[in-house]
Amino acid sequence: MKPIRKAVLPVAGLGTRFLPATKAVPKEMLTVVDRPVVQHVVDEAREAGIEHFIFVTGRGKAVIEDHFDIAYELDRTLQERGKQAAYEELKRDLPKAGQTSFTRQQAPLGLGHAVWCAREIVGDEPFAVLLPDMLSRGCMGQMLEAYDRHGGNVIAVEEVKPEETHQYGIVNVGETFGQTFEITGMVEKPKQGTAPSNYIISGRYILQPEIFAILEKGETGAGGEIQLTDAMIKLMADQSFHGMRYEGRTYDTGSKIGFLTANLAYALERSDLAGPLKAEIERLLGEA
C-alpha cells in the first residue's frame, strides 16, 4: 500500500458566489483572520504529512503561485525594520523548493476535470484532494489514519440535517468500523426526501490513480460538467471506498455565512483576539 505524498488543490474556480469581491482577487486568497483560505488548507495537509502540493489553477490565479514563493523585497524590508517575528512566520509558511507544482485548467469543466488536469504530476500513486473552499482542522490527518486501516479510497463525510441533503453529494452507509464505514453507493444532490443517508461528502478525498482513466473519457454529468462523484461511482465497481466521519467542523468559505463563521471561529481560538472580539460581538448584538 503506497503512502499518500501528494495533494491536489483545485483552485481554478471563478468564485461567483462571492462577487464582486472575487472579480479581481481569487476566492482562495480571501483571508480568514490573517491567512488566506488556501494557506489554511495547505497548513492542514502539511501537518498531516503531505509532501507535495499540486495546484490546478486558471486565468487570474497567478497571485496564488506568488503567495507560495519567496518575496525578496518584502523579506528584506521586514529584516531591515526589525520585524523578525513576521519574517520568521513567512519562512515557516513557505513550502520547500520542489514541493509545489502548478498546472492549468483552461476551461471550467467541473471538479472531475480539474483533478484529471493533475494526472501527469500525480503519476501512478494514490493522492489526496482538498477542496480549498472547505476549511477544517485535522481532517486530512484523520483521513490518513483511515487510509492506513483500510487502504483503497477514503472520503471525509459529515452529518447534516435531512432537509439539507439535496444540496450535497451523499453516500450510502454499509458495514461500520467505528469512525469509518464502507461506502456502498453515492448520489450527487438527490431530490429532497430521497437521500440514502444524511452523510455528505465534505471536500476531502484520498483516491487511487485508476480514477484518471475514468476521468479521461470526459463523460459529463450534472450541469454538463465532468463530475468527480460520477467517476468515483464507476471506480467503486472495482475498488473499495470508505467514509471517514470527520470529528470536527468544516466551514464552507465559498458561502458568505460560512466565510463569516470561519472568521469568527478561527479568531475566537486565538488568545490575542478572543477577548476583544467577544466584546465587539456583545456590543453589536446590544445595538441590533
Backbone hydrogen bonds in HBPLUS format (Angstrom, degrees):
<---DONOR---> <-ACCEPTOR-->    atom                        ^
c    i                          cat <-CA-CA->   ^        H-A-AA   ^      H-
h    n   atom  resd res      DA  || num        DHA   H-A  angle D-A-AA Bond
n    s   type  num  typ     dist DA aas  dist angle  dist       angle   num
A0051-GLU N   A0005-ARG O   2.84 MM  46  5.24 150.3  1.93 136.6 146.4     1
A0052-HIS N   A0005-ARG O   3.07 MM  47  6.26 151.9  2.15 156.5 156.2     2
A0128-ALA N   A0006-LYS O   2.94 MM 122  6.29 168.3  1.95 150.4 154.2     3
A0007-ALA N   A0052-HIS O   2.92 MM  45  6.32 150.6  2.01 162.8 172.4     4
A0054-ILE N   A0007-ALA O   2.78 MM  47  5.97 170.2  1.79 172.7 173.4     5
A0008-VAL N   A0128-ALA O   2.76 MM 120  6.12 160.2  1.80 147.2 151.0     6
A0130-LEU N   A0008-VAL O   3.03 MM 122  6.37 161.2  2.07 161.1 165.3     7
A0009-LEU N   A0054-ILE O   2.76 MM  45  6.02 165.4  1.78 163.3 163.6     8
A0056-VAL N   A0009-LEU O   3.03 MM  47  6.17 165.0  2.05 140.1 144.1     9
A0011-VAL N   A0056-VAL O   2.83 MM  45  5.60 148.7  1.93 138.3 148.7    10
A0018-PHE N   A0015-GLY O   3.02 MM   3  5.66 163.4  2.05 119.4 124.8    11
A0021-ALA N   A0018-PHE O   2.95 MM   3  5.83 116.1  2.37 139.5 142.3    12
A0023-LYS N   A0020-PRO O   3.09 MM   3  5.28 165.4  2.11 117.3 117.4    13
A0029-MET N   A0026-PRO O   2.89 MM   3  5.40 156.6  1.95 114.9 122.5    14
A0030-LEU N   A0027-LYS O   3.24 MM   3  5.45 166.1  2.26 106.5 110.6    15
A0038-VAL N   A0028-GLU O   3.00 MM  10  5.16 163.6  2.03 153.4 148.7    16
A0037-VAL N   A0030-LEU O   2.92 MM   7  6.04 147.1  2.03 163.3 164.0    17
A0032-VAL N   A0035-ARG O   2.92 MM   3  5.63 162.0  1.95 160.6 154.6    18
A0035-ARG N   A0032-VAL O   3.38 MM   3  5.63 166.2  2.40 118.5 122.5    19
A0039-GLN N   A0036-PRO O   2.98 MM   3  5.23 129.1  2.24 103.4 117.3    20
A0040-HIS N   A0036-PRO O   3.22 MM   4  6.68 152.6  2.30 153.9 161.1    21
A0040-HIS N   A0037-VAL O   3.10 MM   3  5.29 119.2  2.49 100.4 114.7    22
A0041-VAL N   A0037-VAL O   3.20 MM   4  6.60 153.5  2.27 149.3 156.5    23
A0042-VAL N   A0038-VAL O   3.02 MM   4  6.26 159.3  2.07 145.5 150.8    24
A0043-ASP N   A0039-GLN O   2.86 MM   4  6.05 156.8  1.91 148.6 155.5    25
A0044-GLU N   A0040-HIS O   3.05 MM   4  6.35 155.6  2.11 146.0 151.5    26
A0045-ALA N   A0041-VAL O   3.12 MM   4  6.44 161.6  2.16 149.9 154.0    27
A0046-ARG N   A0042-VAL O   2.83 MM   4  6.00 166.2  1.85 158.3 162.3    28
A0047-GLU N   A0043-ASP O   2.93 MM   4  6.04 161.7  1.96 151.9 156.6    29
A0048-ALA N   A0044-GLU O   3.25 MM   4  6.44 136.1  2.46 135.7 146.5    30
A0048-ALA N   A0045-ALA O   3.12 MM   3  5.15 129.5  2.38  94.6 108.2    31
A0050-ILE N   A0045-ALA O   3.04 MM   5  5.45 162.3  2.07 148.9 143.2    32
A0049-GLY N   A0046-ARG O   3.01 MM   3  5.12 148.4  2.11 102.0 111.9    33
A0053-PHE N   A0099-GLN O   2.76 MM  46  6.11 167.3  1.77 160.4 160.9    34
A0101-SER N   A0053-PHE O   2.89 MM  48  6.30 150.0  1.98 158.8 160.5    35
A0055-PHE N   A0101-SER O   2.83 MM  46  6.18 166.8  1.85 164.3 161.1    36
A0103-THR N   A0055-PHE O   2.98 MM  48  6.39 161.1  2.01 163.3 167.3    37
A0057-THR N   A0103-THR O   2.77 MM  46  6.06 151.2  1.85 166.9 169.0    38
A0105-GLN N   A0057-THR O   2.77 MM  48  5.97 157.0  1.82 171.1 172.1    39
A0061-LYS N   A0058-GLY O   3.29 MM   3  5.78 140.0  2.46 141.4 138.2    40
A0064-ILE N   A0061-LYS O   2.99 MM   3  5.76 152.6  2.07 121.2 127.9    41
A0065-GLU N   A0062-ALA O   3.07 MM   3  5.29 117.8  2.47 101.8 115.9    42
A0066-ASP N   A0062-ALA O   3.04 MM   4  6.41 155.9  2.10 149.6 157.1    43
A0067-HIS N   A0063-VAL O   2.89 MM   4  6.05 144.9  2.01 139.2 148.3    44
A0069-ASP N   A0066-ASP O   3.09 MM   3  5.11 149.9  2.19 115.2 112.8    45
A0075-ASP N   A0071-ALA O   2.90 MM   4  6.08 170.5  1.91 165.9 169.0    46
A0076-ARG N   A0072-TYR O   2.94 MM   4  6.11 164.5  1.96 153.5 157.8    47
A0077-THR N   A0073-GLU O   2.94 MM   4  6.10 158.6  1.99 146.7 152.9    48
A0078-LEU N   A0074-LEU O   2.93 MM   4  6.14 164.4  1.96 156.8 160.3    49
A0079-GLN N   A0075-ASP O   3.09 MM   4  6.31 160.2  2.14 148.2 153.3    50
A0080-GLU N   A0076-ARG O   2.90 MM   4  6.10 162.1  1.93 152.1 157.3    51
A0081-ARG N   A0077-THR O   2.99 MM   4  6.12 145.9  2.11 146.3 154.8    52
A0083-LYS N   A0078-LEU O   2.84 MM   5  5.01 149.8  1.93 160.8 157.0    53
A0082-GLY N   A0079-GLN O   3.15 MM   3  5.12 162.0  2.18 103.8 108.4    54
A0087-TYR N   A0083-LYS O   3.16 MM   4  6.41 157.1  2.21 146.7 153.6    55
A0088-GLU N   A0084-GLN O   2.83 MM   4  6.05 160.6  1.87 155.7 160.1    56
A0089-GLU N   A0085-ALA O   3.03 MM   4  6.23 150.3  2.12 143.8 151.8    57
A0090-LEU N   A0086-ALA O   3.12 MM   4  6.39 157.7  2.17 147.4 152.4    58
A0091-LYS N   A0087-TYR O   3.09 MM   4  6.39 153.6  2.17 145.6 153.0    59
A0092-ARG N   A0088-GLU O   2.97 MM   4  6.24 153.0  2.04 146.8 153.6    60
A0093-ASP N   A0089-GLU O   3.10 MM   4  6.34 151.4  2.18 147.8 154.9    61
A0094-LEU N   A0091-LYS O   3.32 MM   3  5.31 140.6  2.48  97.0 107.4    62
A0099-GLN N   A0096-LYS O   3.02 MM   3  5.59 155.3  2.09 144.0 142.3    63
A0109-LEU N   A0107-ALA O   2.87 MM   2  5.69 125.8  2.17 114.2  97.9    64
A0226-ILE N   A0109-LEU O   2.78 MM 117  6.01 168.7  1.79 163.4 159.6    65
A0114-ALA N   A0110-GLY O   3.05 MM   4  6.39 153.4  2.13 146.8 154.7    66
A0115-VAL N   A0111-LEU O   2.97 MM   4  6.28 161.1  2.01 157.8 161.5    67
A0112-GLY N   A0226-ILE O   2.86 MM 114  5.08 129.1  2.13 151.5 152.4    68
A0116-TRP N   A0112-GLY O   3.00 MM   4  6.21 157.3  2.05 144.3 151.0    69
A0117-CYS N   A0113-HIS O   3.00 MM   4  6.26 141.0  2.15 145.4 155.2    70
A0118-ALA N   A0115-VAL O   3.04 MM   3  5.56 157.1  2.10 113.5 120.6    71
A0119-ARG N   A0116-TRP O   3.06 MM   3  5.33 165.5  2.09 120.0 121.0    72
A0121-ILE N   A0118-ALA O   3.13 MM   3  5.56 128.7  2.41 109.2 122.1    73
A0122-VAL N   A0118-ALA O   2.96 MM   4  6.13 160.0  2.00 161.3 168.0    74
A0123-GLY N   A0119-ARG O   2.94 MM   4  5.95 169.4  1.96 149.6 153.1    75
A0127-PHE N   A0207-LEU O   2.95 MM  80  5.57 157.6  2.00 156.0 162.8    76
A0207-LEU N   A0127-PHE O   2.84 MM  80  5.57 160.7  1.87 167.4 170.6    77
A0129-VAL N   A0205-TYR O   2.92 MM  76  5.01 152.0  2.00 133.6 136.7    78
A0205-TYR N   A0129-VAL O   2.97 MM  76  5.01 155.9  2.03 147.7 152.0    79
A0131-LEU N   A0203-GLY O   3.02 MM  72  5.15 174.6  2.02 152.5 153.5    80
A0134-MET N   A0131-LEU O   3.15 MM   3  5.77 148.0  2.26 116.1 123.6    81
A0253-THR N   A0133-ASP O   2.80 MM 120  5.14 150.3  1.89 160.8 153.2    82
A0135-LEU N   A0251-TYR O   2.92 MM 116  5.09 169.3  1.93 146.6 148.1    83
A0251-TYR N   A0135-LEU O   2.86 MM 116  5.09 157.4  1.91 143.6 151.2    84
A0142-GLN N   A0138-GLY O   3.16 MM   4  6.44 157.0  2.21 150.5 155.9    85
A0143-MET N   A0139-CYS O   2.95 MM   4  6.25 149.5  2.04 148.4 157.9    86
A0144-LEU N   A0140-MET O   2.98 MM   4  6.22 154.2  2.04 148.6 154.1    87
A0145-GLU N   A0141-GLY O   3.22 MM   4  6.50 149.7  2.32 142.1 149.9    88
A0146-ALA N   A0142-GLN O   3.06 MM   4  6.38 151.2  2.15 142.4 150.2    89
A0147-TYR N   A0143-MET O   2.82 MM   4  6.14 152.4  1.90 149.4 157.6    90
A0148-ASP N   A0144-LEU O   2.96 MM   4  6.17 150.8  2.04 142.2 149.5    91
A0149-ARG N   A0145-GLU O   3.23 MM   4  6.53 138.1  2.41 137.7 148.0    92
A0149-ARG N   A0146-ALA O   3.11 MM   3  5.14 128.0  2.40  94.5 108.0    93
A0150-HIS N   A0146-ALA O   2.96 MM   4  6.19 160.3  2.00 154.9 159.8    94
A0151-GLY N   A0147-TYR O   2.67 MM   4  4.65 145.4  1.78 126.9 138.2    95
A0153-ASN N   A0240-SER O   3.13 MM  87  6.20 157.0  2.18 143.7 150.8    96
A0242-HIS N   A0153-ASN O   2.91 MM  89  6.34 149.4  2.00 147.5 156.7    97
A0154-VAL N   A0206-ILE O   2.94 MM  52  4.97 153.3  2.01 134.9 143.6    98
A0206-ILE N   A0154-VAL O   2.78 MM  52  4.97 145.4  1.90 156.2 156.1    99
A0155-ILE N   A0242-HIS O   2.90 MM  87  6.30 156.7  1.95 161.0 167.4   100
A0244-MET N   A0155-ILE O   2.84 MM  89  6.05 155.3  1.90 153.9 156.0   101
A0156-ALA N   A0204-ARG O   3.02 MM  48  5.37 175.4  2.02 154.8 154.7   102
A0202-SER N   A0156-ALA O   3.05 MM  46  5.77 174.3  2.05 145.7 147.5   103
A0157-VAL N   A0244-MET O   2.97 MM  87  5.82 165.3  1.99 141.2 140.9   104
A0246-TYR N   A0157-VAL O   3.12 MM  89  6.12 165.6  2.14 164.9 168.3   105
A0158-GLU N   A0200-ILE O   3.16 MM  42  5.46 143.8  2.30 136.5 147.3   106
A0200-ILE N   A0158-GLU O   2.82 MM  42  5.46 164.7  1.84 162.7 159.1   107
A0160-VAL N   A0198-ASN O   3.00 MM  38  5.68 147.5  2.11 155.1 165.3   108
A0164-GLU N   A0161-LYS O   2.83 MM   3  5.43 164.9  1.86 125.0 129.8   109
A0165-THR N   A0162-PRO O   3.35 MM   3  5.55 167.1  2.37 109.5 113.3   110
A0167-GLN N   A0164-GLU O   3.13 MM   3  5.94 168.1  2.14 125.8 128.9   111
A0168-TYR N   A0165-THR O   3.22 MM   3  5.70 174.1  2.22 120.0 121.8   112
A0189-LYS N   A0168-TYR O   2.79 MM  21  4.84 139.3  1.96 119.5 130.0   113
A0201-ILE N   A0169-GLY O   2.89 MM  32  5.46 150.4  1.98 146.3 150.8   114
A0170-ILE N   A0187-VAL O   2.79 MM  17  5.37 167.9  1.81 164.9 165.7   115
A0187-VAL N   A0170-ILE O   2.88 MM  17  5.37 150.0  1.97 153.9 160.4   116
A0171-VAL N   A0199-TYR O   3.28 MM  28  6.10 154.6  2.34 158.5 164.9   117
A0172-ASN N   A0185-GLY O   2.78 MM  13  4.84 160.4  1.81 137.5 135.7   118
A0184-THR N   A0172-ASN O   3.23 MM  12  5.31 154.6  2.30 121.2 128.4   119
A0174-GLY N   A0182-GLU O   2.67 MM   8  4.77 148.7  1.76 166.8 162.0   120
A0182-GLU N   A0175-GLU O   2.75 MM   7  5.27 161.1  1.79 154.1 160.1   121
A0177-PHE N   A0180-THR O   2.67 MM   3  5.11 172.5  1.68 149.3 149.0   122
A0180-THR N   A0177-PHE O   3.40 MM   3  5.11 169.5  2.41 111.1 108.6   123
A0245-ARG N   A0179-GLN O   2.96 MM  66  5.55 169.9  1.97 166.3 165.2   124
A0181-PHE N   A0243-GLY O   3.02 MM  62  5.28 141.7  2.17 142.3 150.2   125
A0243-GLY N   A0181-PHE O   2.77 MM  62  5.28 157.3  1.82 155.7 161.9   126
A0183-ILE N   A0241-PHE O   2.92 MM  58  5.39 176.9  1.92 140.0 138.9   127
A0194-THR N   A0191-LYS O   3.01 MM   3  5.65 152.2  2.09 147.8 146.6   128
A0211-ILE N   A0208-GLN O   3.18 MM   3  6.22 172.8  2.19 131.0 132.6   129
A0212-PHE N   A0209-PRO O   3.08 MM   3  5.89 159.9  2.12 123.1 126.8   130
A0214-ILE N   A0211-ILE O   3.20 MM   3  5.34 128.1  2.48  98.0 111.0   131
A0215-LEU N   A0211-ILE O   3.01 MM   4  6.31 163.6  2.03 153.5 158.2   132
A0216-GLU N   A0212-PHE O   2.81 MM   4  5.86 140.6  1.96 144.1 154.9   133
A0217-LYS N   A0214-ILE O   3.28 MM   3  5.84 152.6  2.36 111.3 117.3   134
A0218-GLY N   A0215-LEU O   2.99 MM   3  5.64 158.3  2.04 119.0 125.4   135
A0221-GLY N   A0225-GLU O   2.66 MM   4  5.58 160.2  1.70 155.9 157.5   136
A0224-GLY N   A0221-GLY O   2.99 MM   3  5.38 146.5  2.11 141.6 138.5   137
A0225-GLU N   A0222-ALA O   3.35 MM   3  6.13 170.3  2.36 119.1 121.5   138
A0231-ALA N   A0227-GLN O   3.38 MM   4  6.74 156.5  2.44 143.6 149.2   139
A0232-MET N   A0228-LEU O   2.94 MM   4  6.25 154.4  2.00 152.9 160.6   140
A0233-ILE N   A0229-THR O   2.97 MM   4  6.24 152.3  2.05 151.0 158.1   141
A0234-LYS N   A0230-ASP O   3.25 MM   4  6.58 153.6  2.33 144.4 150.3   142
A0235-LEU N   A0231-ALA O   2.96 MM   4  6.24 155.7  2.02 148.2 155.5   143
A0236-MET N   A0232-MET O   2.91 MM   4  6.04 139.2  2.07 144.1 154.6   144
A0237-ALA N   A0234-LYS O   3.22 MM   3  5.71 158.3  2.26 109.7 115.7   145
A0238-ASP N   A0235-LEU O   2.99 MM   3  5.70 158.5  2.04 119.7 125.6   146
A0239-GLN N   A0235-LEU O   2.98 MM   4  6.07 143.9  2.11 149.6 160.2   147
A0255-SER N   A0252-ASP O   3.20 MM   3  5.95 169.3  2.22 118.1 121.4   148
A0259-PHE N   A0255-SER O   2.89 MM   4  6.01 156.9  1.95 151.5 157.8   149
A0260-LEU N   A0256-LYS O   3.01 MM   4  6.22 165.8  2.03 151.8 155.2   150
A0261-THR N   A0257-ILE O   2.92 MM   4  5.99 158.3  1.97 143.7 150.4   151
A0262-ALA N   A0258-GLY O   2.91 MM   4  6.03 156.4  1.97 144.4 150.8   152
A0263-ASN N   A0259-PHE O   3.10 MM   4  6.37 158.7  2.15 147.6 152.7   153
A0264-LEU N   A0260-LEU O   3.08 MM   4  6.39 160.0  2.13 148.7 153.7   154
A0265-ALA N   A0261-THR O   2.82 MM   4  6.04 170.8  1.83 158.0 160.6   155
A0266-TYR N   A0262-ALA O   2.88 MM   4  5.94 171.5  1.89 155.7 158.1   156
A0267-ALA N   A0263-ASN O   3.00 MM   4  5.94 152.2  2.08 140.2 148.4   157
A0268-LEU N   A0264-LEU O   2.90 MM   4  6.02 155.8  1.95 151.5 157.9   158
A0269-GLU N   A0266-TYR O   3.35 MM   3  5.31 146.4  2.47  94.4 103.8   159
A0270-ARG N   A0267-ALA O   3.06 MM   3  5.45 161.5  2.10 111.9 117.9   160
A0273-LEU N   A0270-ARG O   3.14 MM   3  5.44 153.2  2.21 107.4 115.4   161
A0274-ALA N   A0270-ARG O   2.84 MM   4  5.70 159.3  1.89 166.5 170.3   162
A0277-LEU N   A0273-LEU O   2.92 MM   4  5.87 158.3  1.97 160.2 167.4   163
A0278-LYS N   A0274-ALA O   2.94 MM   4  6.08 161.7  1.98 153.9 158.4   164
A0279-ALA N   A0275-GLY O   3.13 MM   4  6.40 158.7  2.17 152.2 158.1   165
A0280-GLU N   A0276-PRO O   3.02 MM   4  6.30 153.6  2.10 145.2 152.0   166
A0281-ILE N   A0277-LEU O   2.87 MM   4  6.15 156.5  1.93 153.9 160.6   167
A0282-GLU N   A0278-LYS O   2.94 MM   4  6.17 162.2  1.97 151.2 155.5   168
A0283-ARG N   A0279-ALA O   3.01 MM   4  6.22 150.5  2.10 141.8 150.3   169
A0284-LEU N   A0280-GLU O   2.92 MM   4  6.17 160.3  1.96 149.7 154.4   170
A0285-LEU N   A0281-ILE O   2.88 MM   4  6.12 161.5  1.92 153.3 158.5   171
A0286-GLY N   A0282-GLU O   2.95 MM   4  6.05 145.2  2.07 138.5 148.1   172
A0287-GLU N   A0283-ARG O   3.05 MM   4  6.33 134.9  2.26 140.1 151.9   173
A0287-GLU N   A0284-LEU O   3.12 MM   3  5.11 128.5  2.40  92.8 106.4   174
A0288-ALA N   A0284-LEU O   3.01 MM   4  6.18 124.5  2.33 139.7 154.3   175
